[in-house]
């Protein structure tokens, strides 16, 4: 699957540096499309790489690149951000519709503690 849009890909053919998803145009030979991509690991990769690749969504020359096995669609570009936001909202009681109320409530709580 494409890491960006989730479109099925035929990885039986080689993925070259200029390979793109026919559905959305995302670069397929990128960190985000690699089986070794692991955010939080050293340089966000399970392989031992010598140099960091700054843009994980653009094509690169990494010799360790392997498509398919572990590259899973995360719900688009913001899939991880949406999942993290939902977890934070669940932990802290959700987002308030009116941000100014959040500020006022926080100020009142602070004043009641340190008045």
Buried (B, 14 or more C-beta within 10 A) or exposed (E): BBBBBBEEBEBEEEBEEEBBBEEBEBBBBBBBBBBBBBEEEEBBBBBEBEEEBEEBBEBBEBEEBBBBEEBEBBEBBEBEEEEEEEEEEEEEEEEEEEEEEEEEEEEEEEEEEEE
